[in-house]
């Protein structure tokens, strides 16, 4: 596996990382997203320090991840039910033949 040494800047601090090459773009995007979220929280809310802004980012990202997980589970359940119905219809049609 090919690893790369990159530096991600979040809230004015640099974080050197060794990451798999295929994850580099994603990590850079996420680092930029977090940094932009911090700036947004600082500009629009009464955030007293960077740690508060980081906590708010963690809550927002965690909430988004949980909502996406629940939506994925709901979509999977719906898809499974539809596939089971389709399978039942196919079984019925095959029995008619």
Number of C-alpha atoms within 10 A of each C-alpha: 7 8 13 14 11 16 15 17 15 18 17 9 9 11 11 11 14 12 15 12 14 12 11 17 10 11 16 15 12 14 18 16 14 20 19 15 19 23 14 13 17 16 10 9 9 10 15 9 9 16 12 15 23 19 12 16 20 13 12 13 14 12 12 12 12 12 12 12 12 12 12 12 12 12 12 12 12 12 12 12 12 12 12 12 12 12 12 12 12 12 11 11 10 9 8 7 5
